[in-house]
Amino acid sequence: MASLMFFSVRRLAPSFVQRRGAVDVARRTYGRMLLGCGSNVVDQFFRVRALPTPGEKGFFADPNRILEDSVVGGVTLNHLAWAALLGVPSGLLGLQGDDTSGRLIRSVLERDLNIKTEFIRVSDKYTTAESYVFVQEDGERSIIMARGATSLMDADAVQAHFGDSVAKYGDFVSTEISQVPHAGVLKLLQMARKNAVTILDLDVSPSVAINEAGLGSLDDLVQCTKTAQILKPARHAAEELLLHLKPDIGGAEIITRMPAVDIVTHLRDFCGSSLVAMTSGSEGCALATKSQVIQVPVTPLDKVVDATGAGDAFLGGLIAYLYKHGMPQTKESLLAMGQFANEVGSACCRILGAVPNDEARETLKEQIAIYNPSAAGGKGSSAGGSECEEFYSSLTNDSTAAATLANNGIQVKDAAAFTQAILNCKGTILTSGIGKSGLIAQRMAASLASTGIRSHYVHAAEWAHGDYGKAERGTDLIIFISHSGKTEECVQAATHLKREGIDVLAITGRKGSPLDLMSTVSIVYPLSVREPLDILPTSSLLLQEMIANAVLRELIHRRRFSRADFLRNHPGGAVGDTLRKTE
């Protein structure tokens, strides 16, 4: 295990220099950032009749259905998602595999949750964290956890992978006692305290972290709580921690009956925290700053759909308040912060799952309008807006989308296989698309041809009207470009061409789309920004152009295509004149 970790550190740490452009764009765009380091998991759900006892055989509830669903979550990922919803520019610090679960998490972060992925370190030597949730017919569930690469984030790995990011770009840095080794948590907090507000989520009881999870020693855990400026424990974890820290108070029974405000006061004094925010489920929260202590009740809900992740949502709301208002200085502002964080936690209890969805956005629409007006439609309004605001917003969006693609967006093996397939083609490359993606495909064909690769463009709607005759089985190769990956004309044409034994490639923005699944090789790009009206193709076209250019450049390199070769194909115009002058 150790040798794997150090190999990964050596391999991945230098690549950060190449990714810094993406991070700089984020920094210039958003100013202060929240960087969260911790659990990011794909929960795989299975329905079973009953869990078997040792030595017995069990059965899935449906003999023809095994995996019910794959859901993205995780303690740190969850609170980042709620903070991002409320206007806090957020990025995940994590190690992930170049595997299905890793790609799913990164896609959800970028597309649905607006969490930056530039800081994630991806390697095919890593395995992305997963949990296997077995749900019985009576509703009881059992969970088997595989921490994957998160378990490798010790002090050395955290320093190598995230030290530069934290020092330069993190104004709020959050982490957890849940899945990250205590040594890695401590190193992160120590690095971040120099420039950032540090936040520690004590999500599990100390005994679970030390014994079951094997994250480290009690001394290390205590040192983590004393290093973080803001401590956010759940009550059960706070009680057990206090039992270890101050055994003179009494036994577990006394601490269990202790008022919440007394617990947070003891933790504040022992750990030296600037803020302790303890969640207590339906009882609300208790908050202690250097000068104020208060308990904030939560408004009872008529119905709790799913309390999973409510504490994570609470922390996201807490960070959003701090991001906008700073540390409360009065009891009134401390109360306002607690009420706001409680509201966010309650919104999570109204939905299924631990990350915000459309229902949560509707529940919090008033808060979002205040804390994140651009997400609520306020940014583009004419009233009070700066001149040409959307003009410059578009430039920023395109820069961010381009930086994400260039630094963390395309798997190397996909790019290599894509270009190799073109090199292996013995016939003609036919590019195809419809609408604006079709224009990109048309330009790609022209550029390929100018570099000596036989290539033509076919409008996707024309295949079924005689243009299937342009493709020759066994020699030709078709490249479809479609952002959705499900453009009807492209899918129908690709289906027919594959049936005729002709290879199909795709450039698309949707993993798992029909074109992606039926292609011999596909390049799937992440769209990390919202386009106008949430549907008008703009930044997605830029990414398609970038990929076409990248493929072209790689082909020029692999074929050793020279300026003299280019002159033979392009003798006319200013390009031809320039080439002749240099010959």
Sequence and secondary structure as in RCSB ss.txt:
>XXXX:A:sequence
MASLMFFSVRRLAPSFVQRRGAVDVARRTYGRMLLGCGSNVVDQFFRVRALPTPGEKGFFADPNRILEDSVVGGV
TLNHLAWAALLGVPSGLLGLQGDDTSGRLIRSVLERDLNIKTEFIRVSDKYTTAESYVFVQEDGERSIIMARGAT
SLMDADAVQAHFGDSVAKYGDFVSTEISQVPHAGVLKLLQMARKNAVTILDLDVSPSVAINEAGLGSLDDLVQCT
KTAQILKPARHAAEELLLHLKPDIGGAEIITRMPAVDIVTHLRDFCGSSLVAMTSGSEGCALATKSQVIQVPVTP
LDKVVDATGAGDAFLGGLIAYLYKHGMPQTKESLLAMGQFANEVGSACCRILGAVPNDEARETLKEQIAIYNPSA
AGGKGSSAGGSECEEFYSSLTNDSTAAATLANNGIQVKDAAAFTQAILNCKGTILTSGIGKSGLIAQRMAASLAS
TGIRSHYVHAAEWAHGDYGKAERGTDLIIFISHSGKTEECVQAATHLKREGIDVLAITGRKGSPLDLMSTVSIVY
PLSVREPLDILPTSSLLLQEMIANAVLRELIHRRRFSRADFLRNHPGGAVGDTLRKTE
>XXXX:A:secstr
 HHHHHHHHHHHGGGHHHHHHHHHHHHHHHSS EEEES  EEEEEEEBS    TT    BSBTTB EEEEEEE H
HHHHHHHHHHTT  EEEE EEESSHHHHHHHHHIIIII EE TT EEETT    EEEEEE TTS EEEEEE GGG
GG  HHHHHHHHHHHHHHH SEEEEEESSS HHHHHHHHHHHTTTSEEEEEE S HHIIIIIS    HHHHHHHH
HH SEEEEBHHHHHHHHHHH GGG  HHHHHHS HHHHHHHHHHHHT SEEEEE GGG EEEEESS EEEE    
 S  S  TTHHHHHHHHHHHHHHHH S  SHHHHHHHHHHHHHHHHHHHTSSSSS  HHHHHHTHHHHHHH TTT
TT TT STT  TTHHHHHHHHHHHHHHHHHHHHTS HHHHHHHHHHHHH SS EEEEE HHHHHHHHHHHHHHHH
TT  EEEEEGGGGGGTGGGG  TTT EEEEEESSS  HHHHHHHHHHHHTT EEEEEES TT HHHHH SEEEE 
   S  GGGTS SHHHHHHHHHHHHHHHHHHHHTT  HHHHHHH  SHHHHHHHHHT 
